[in-house]
Each structure stands twice: as C-alpha cells, then as structure tokens.
Amino acid sequence: MNENKCDKASRKHTIITALGIASMILLMLVNIAAAAQSTNVWFHKGSELMNIGKYNEAGRAYDKAIEINPRDSDAWYNKGLALEHLNKSNEATKAYENAIKINPYYTDARNNKGNALRSFGESDKTIKAYDNVIESDPHNSSIDWYNRGLNLANLNKSDEAIKAYDKAIKIDPQNSMAWNNKGNALTNLNKSDEAIKAYDQAIEINPHNSDAWTNKGLTLTILGEYTEAIKACAKAIEINPHNSLAWNNKGNALTNLNKSDEAIKAYDKAIEINPHNSIAWTNKGLILTFLGKYNEAIKACGKAIEINPHNSIAWNNKGLTLSSLGKYNEALKAYDKAIEINPQDSAAWYNKAVTLDRLNKSNL
C-alpha cells in the first residue's frame, strides 16, 4: 500500500517536473518569438523610413533591431545603406563589415563596403574588398567585376580596368554599363576607335543609356568628328535633359566648330543643372578668354578652382587669361599651380615659357 502511494507520488512529481520544464521551454520560445517579432518590427520600420528618405530615423530604427539581435546581418547591412545616404561612408563601411562578420557570404554587403571605401578615396582597400567577393565565388555576379573595374579606373589603371570589365561582360554580355566604362578606359588609353565600338555596344544593349551617348560624344570630339559628337550629346540630353556632362560635351563640340555663343549656352545649361560642375566652369572660362571677355573668364576660372582646387586645367586657363591682360606675374603663379598639381601638364609648361618670354621683353 505504501509502495503504491510512493509510486503515485513519484509519478505525480515527474508529471509536475515535466510540466514545469515544458512551461519553461514554452516561455523561452515565447520570449524568442517576441524578440524576433520585435526585431522585425524595428527592421520594417527602418525600411519604411528609408523609402521616404528619412535616413537618420531609419538608422535609429535599425539600431533598435541590432540592440535586440546583434546577429541580424540584414539590419547591419541596411544601417550601412542609411549611413551612405547620409554621406557617412566611414561609418557605413563599419556597418557592412559587421554584416560580413555575421555572414561572410553576404555579397551585397561586400560590394557596398567596396563602394563606401571608394567614396572616401580608399581605392586600394576597395579593390581588396571586391577581390574578397570574387574569391568567394569566381563566377559571382557581373557587378563584382564591374565594380573592381571602376576602382582600377579610379587608380588610373586603365589596362587592368579593361580586363575587369571584360570579365564582367563575359559573365553578362548584356551589362551595358560595363561596355560603357570599358569605352571610358579605352578613351583614357587613346584608343578612341575601340572606345566608340564599346559605346556602340552599350547603346545597342540599352538605347536609353544616356551615359554611353554622352561618352561617345566626348570621344567623337577627340576624333574631330564634331557634328557627330553634337548628335550623340543631343541624344544623351533627349534621354536625360538633366545630364550636365552631356551639355558640357556638347559645348566642347560647338567650341571646336567655332560656334562660341551656342557653346556658352551649352556650358551655362550644364552649370544650371549642376552648379558644382568644375569642368563646365573651366570650359566656359576658356571660351570667354578666346572671345576677349577676360574679366568674365577670370570669374569662371575662379569658380572652377573654388569647386575643385586641384583642377589643373582651370589654373592653366586662368593663367592664359591673366597673361592676355598683361598680368604676367600673376599668370606665372597660376601656371606654377597647374604644374604643381599636374607636373605632366605640357600646356601649362608651354604657356609659362611664353609668359616668361613676354615678361622679359616687357622689362627691356
């Protein structure tokens, strides 16, 4: 009888213990589910804020998601996106790195890390970042090779950039931007005819590729085919009327056809679209010098230099204008600045020599 009571008590204790463990497991599962749900709520809130351009608020929402689950690689990745929109490339890089630590195969995070590094001049590190993506899967997306090519181009390694673009094109022959940027690299190597073929291929794939039409226009200008260049730029502008570079390139072709008034209008349009287009200000300054409008020319060159103090062409053009005004000493300072920025600037060296000769004659 006593044994029977003991057995019943033991079974009762076992049942109570099992129920207790089950309750604890259920509570743990509820807590985990609640945490996951809470993380998702903050993540989706961040995404909604991103969609309406509230990047600061989005970043804070992703921080909440990360606080709840520090292993959420997507939250780290999206935080990086928000920081990039805020031009906080350094912080964005760290966010992408955290996403990659959690998920080493997070290709988008690796690509965006490379883009962020490139945006603040860390080109060598960027190439390594893209190499890591490619090494993880040599047959990865065409965009990985394309991004590597962009970075090599930024380092003026045009030959290597072309090889990277060719890899991108081999994986995806319809990658219009890879063809376009291959054309840019070929133009930098003075292989203009090959560049035109690359741009034509980009345009065949995507007739609405405004960048390819723009770059084709520039290369046609280099080849002296100014009328065709204007047509290409006009097509780029038709596709995207806010393409500042296309307006600038159209101005260059018009300048070479001695259509100065039309050229200035084109440069003014480029500047209206993008007041920080240092190249358009530079070109406008040069044509104003040729027209004898020296004071306006100096203002245009000054604006170009204000936007980009390392614009050696603007410094050279400023020197030309000052020399035309007989301000030889000031002109020499401008040429010296151009040469300091680009010691290979043969035009600046030549203009400096001419100005020194004029200065010596004026002192006789």
C-alpha positions in Angstrom: 0.0 0.0 0.0 2.8 2.4 1.0 4.7 1.4 -2.1 1.7 2.2 -4.2 1.4 5.6 -2.6 5.1 6.2 -3.2 4.8 5.2 -6.9 1.8 7.6 -7.3 3.7 10.4 -5.6 6.8 9.8 -7.7 4.7 9.8 -10.9 3.0 13.0 -9.8 6.3 14.6 -9.1 7.6 13.5 -12.5 4.5 14.9 -14.2 4.8 18.2 -12.3 8.5 18.4 -13.2 7.8 17.7 -16.8 5.1 20.3 -16.9 7.5 22.7 -15.3 10.2 22.1 -17.9 7.6 22.3 -20.7 6.4 25.6 -19.3 9.9 26.9 -19.1 10.6 25.8 -22.7 7.3 27.3 -23.8 8.2 30.6 -22.0 11.6 30.6 -23.7 10.1 30.0 -27.1 7.6 32.8 -26.4 10.4 35.1 -25.4 12.4 34.2 -28.5 9.4 34.7 -30.8 8.7 38.0 -29.1 12.3 39.2 -29.6 12.2 38.1 -33.2 8.9 39.8 -33.8 10.3 43.0 -32.1 13.4 42.9 -34.3 11.2 42.5 -37.4 9.1 45.5 -36.3 12.1 47.8 -36.0 13.6 46.4 -39.2 10.5 47.1 -41.2 10.1 50.5 -39.6 13.6 51.3 -40.7 12.8 50.1 -44.3 9.7 52.3 -44.4 11.7 55.3 -43.2 14.3 54.6 -45.8 11.7 54.6 -48.5 10.6 58.1 -47.6 14.1 59.5 -47.3 14.3 59.7 -43.5 17.7 58.2 -43.2 18.6 59.4 -39.7 15.4 58.0 -38.3 15.9 54.8 -40.3 19.4 54.4 -38.9 18.0 54.7 -35.4 15.3 52.0 -36.1 18.0 49.6 -37.4 20.0 50.3 -34.2 17.0 49.2 -32.2 16.8 46.0 -34.3 20.5 45.4 -33.7 20.2 46.1 -30.0 17.6 43.3 -29.8 19.5 41.0 -32.1 23.2 41.9 -32.7 23.5 38.9 -35.1 21.0 40.4 -37.6 23.2 40.8 -40.6 20.4 42.4 -42.6 19.9 45.1 -40.0 23.6 45.9 -40.1 23.5 46.0 -43.9 20.5 48.3 -44.1 22.1 50.5 -41.4 25.1 50.8 -43.8 22.7 51.9 -46.6 21.2 54.6 -44.4 24.6 55.9 -43.4 25.7 56.0 -47.1 22.7 58.2 -47.9 23.9 60.5 -45.1 27.4 60.6 -46.7 28.8 58.8 -43.7 30.9 56.4 -45.7 33.3 55.6 -42.9 30.5 54.5 -40.5 28.7 52.8 -43.4 31.9 50.7 -44.0 31.9 49.5 -40.4 28.2 48.5 -40.6 28.9 46.5 -43.7 31.9 44.9 -42.0 29.6 43.8 -39.1 27.2 42.3 -41.6 30.1 40.4 -43.3 31.4 39.1 -40.0 28.0 37.6 -39.3 27.5 36.3 -42.9 30.8 36.0 -44.8 28.9 35.2 -48.0 26.9 38.4 -47.9 27.8 39.6 -51.4 25.8 42.8 -51.3 27.5 43.9 -48.1 30.9 43.2 -49.6 30.0 45.2 -52.7 28.7 48.1 -50.8 31.7 48.1 -48.5 33.8 48.5 -51.6 31.6 51.3 -52.9 31.8 53.1 -49.5 35.6 52.8 -49.4 35.9 54.2 -52.9 33.8 57.2 -52.0 36.4 58.4 -49.5 39.4 57.5 -51.6 40.4 54.1 -50.2 40.8 52.6 -53.6 43.4 50.0 -52.7 41.2 48.7 -49.9 38.3 48.8 -52.2 39.9 46.5 -54.7 40.7 44.1 -51.9 37.1 44.2 -50.9 35.9 43.3 -54.4 38.6 40.6 -54.6 37.2 39.0 -51.5 33.8 38.9 -53.1 35.2 37.4 -56.3 37.4 34.9 -54.4 34.4 33.6 -52.5 32.8 32.8 -55.9 34.8 33.4 -59.1 31.6 33.1 -61.1 29.8 35.7 -58.9 27.7 38.4 -60.5 29.0 40.6 -63.3 28.6 43.6 -61.0 31.5 42.4 -58.8 34.0 42.5 -61.7 32.3 45.8 -62.9 32.9 47.4 -59.5 36.5 46.2 -59.5 37.0 47.8 -62.9 35.6 51.1 -61.7 38.1 51.1 -58.8 41.0 50.3 -61.0 40.0 53.1 -63.4 39.9 55.5 -60.4 43.6 54.5 -59.8 44.3 55.2 -63.5 45.0 51.5 -64.1 43.1 51.5 -67.4 44.6 48.3 -68.8 43.6 46.4 -65.6 40.2 48.0 -65.6 39.5 46.8 -69.1 40.4 43.2 -68.1 37.9 43.5 -65.2 35.2 44.9 -67.5 35.9 42.1 -69.9 35.3 39.6 -67.1 32.0 41.3 -66.2 31.0 41.2 -69.9 31.9 37.5 -70.2 29.6 36.7 -67.3 26.9 39.0 -68.5 27.3 40.2 -72.2 24.2 42.4 -71.7 25.9 44.5 -69.0 25.6 47.9 -70.7 27.5 49.9 -68.0 30.5 47.5 -68.3 30.6 48.2 -72.0 30.3 51.9 -71.3 33.1 52.0 -68.8 35.3 49.8 -70.9 34.9 52.6 -73.5 36.0 55.2 -71.0 39.1 53.2 -70.1 39.9 52.8 -73.8 39.5 56.5 -74.3 42.0 57.1 -71.5 44.4 54.9 -73.4 43.9 57.0 -76.6 42.2 54.0 -78.2 39.3 56.1 -79.5 38.2 53.8 -82.3 37.9 50.9 -79.9 36.2 53.1 -77.4 33.5 54.1 -79.9 32.8 50.4 -80.6 32.4 49.8 -76.8 30.0 52.7 -76.5 28.0 51.5 -79.5 27.7 48.0 -77.9 26.5 49.7 -74.7 23.9 51.7 -76.7 22.8 48.6 -78.7 22.1 46.8 -75.4 20.4 49.8 -73.9 19.5 52.6 -76.3 18.5 54.7 -73.3 21.9 54.7 -71.7 22.5 58.4 -71.5 26.0 58.0 -70.1 27.1 55.9 -73.2 25.7 58.6 -75.6 27.5 61.3 -73.5 30.8 59.5 -73.5 30.5 58.6 -77.2 30.0 62.4 -77.9 33.2 63.2 -76.0 35.3 60.6 -77.8 33.9 61.7 -81.2 35.1 65.3 -80.3 38.5 63.9 -79.6 38.4 62.3 -83.0 37.5 65.6 -84.6 34.0 64.4 -85.6 32.3 67.4 -84.1 28.9 67.2 -85.9 28.5 63.5 -85.0 29.6 64.4 -81.4 26.8 67.0 -81.2 24.3 64.5 -82.4 25.4 62.0 -79.7 25.3 64.6 -77.0 21.8 65.7 -78.2 20.7 62.1 -77.9 22.0 61.9 -74.4 20.2 65.1 -73.5 17.0 63.8 -75.1 17.1 60.8 -72.8 18.1 62.8 -69.8 17.7 66.6 -70.1 19.4 66.9 -66.7 22.7 65.3 -67.9 25.1 68.1 -67.0 28.1 66.3 -68.6 26.3 65.9 -71.9 25.6 69.6 -72.1 29.3 70.3 -71.3 30.4 67.8 -74.0 28.0 69.4 -76.5 29.6 72.8 -75.6 33.1 71.3 -76.4 32.0 70.2 -79.8 30.3 73.5 -80.6 33.5 75.3 -79.5 35.5 73.3 -82.0 33.1 74.3 -84.7 33.6 78.0 -83.7 30.0 78.3 -82.5 31.0 80.2 -79.4 27.6 81.7 -78.5 25.9 78.3 -78.7 28.8 76.7 -76.8 28.4 79.2 -73.9 24.7 78.5 -73.8 25.5 74.7 -73.5 28.0 75.4 -70.7 25.5 77.6 -68.9 22.9 74.8 -69.1 25.5 72.4 -67.7 26.1 74.8 -64.8 22.4 75.5 -64.3 21.9 71.7 -63.8 25.0 71.3 -61.7 26.5 74.5 -60.3 29.4 72.4 -58.9 30.4 71.2 -62.4 34.0 72.4 -62.3 34.7 71.2 -65.8 31.9 73.2 -67.3 33.1 76.4 -65.5 36.6 75.7 -66.8 35.5 75.3 -70.4 33.3 78.4 -70.1 36.3 80.3 -68.8 38.4 79.2 -71.8 35.9 80.2 -74.4 35.3 83.6 -72.7 39.1 84.2 -72.9 39.0 83.4 -76.7 36.2 85.9 -77.0 38.2 88.6 -75.2 35.9 88.7 -72.2 38.7 88.4 -69.8 37.0 89.6 -66.6 34.2 87.1 -67.0 36.7 84.5 -67.9 38.7 85.0 -64.7 35.4 84.7 -62.7 34.6 81.5 -64.4 38.0 80.0 -63.8 37.9 81.2 -60.2 34.6 79.4 -59.7 36.1 76.2 -61.2 39.0 76.4 -58.8 36.8 77.2 -55.9 34.8 74.0 -56.6 37.9 71.9 -57.3 41.2 73.5 -56.2 43.1 70.6 -57.9 41.7 71.4 -61.3 45.0 72.0 -63.2 43.3 72.9 -66.4 41.3 75.7 -64.7 44.6 77.1 -63.2 46.2 76.9 -66.7 43.2 78.7 -68.2 43.3 81.4 -65.5 47.0 81.9 -66.4 46.1 82.4 -70.1 43.5 85.0 -69.2 45.8 86.9 -66.8 48.6 86.8 -69.5 46.1 88.2 -72.0 45.5 91.1 -69.6 49.3 91.7 -69.3 49.3 90.4 -65.7 52.3 88.2 -66.3 53.5 87.7 -62.7 50.0 86.6 -61.7 49.8 84.4 -64.7 53.1 82.7 -63.8 51.7 81.9 -60.3 48.6 80.3 -62.0 50.8 78.2 -64.3 53.0 77.2 -61.4 49.9 76.0 -59.5 48.8 74.0 -62.6 52.2 72.4 -62.8 52.3 71.7 -59.1 49.0 69.8 -59.4 50.0 68.0 -62.7 53.7 68.1 -63.5 52.9 66.4 -66.9 50.7 69.4 -68.0 52.6 70.3 -71.2 50.2 73.2 -72.0 51.0 74.8 -68.6 54.7 74.4 -69.1 54.5 75.9 -72.7 52.3 78.8 -71.5 54.7 79.5 -68.7 57.6 79.7 -71.1 55.7 82.1 -73.4 54.7 84.3 -70.5 58.3 84.4 -69.2 59.4 85.5 -72.6 56.8 88.2 -72.7 57.7 89.3 -69.2 61.4 89.6 -70.1 60.6 91.6 -73.2 58.3 93.9 -71.2 61.2 94.6 -68.8 63.6 95.6 -71.5 
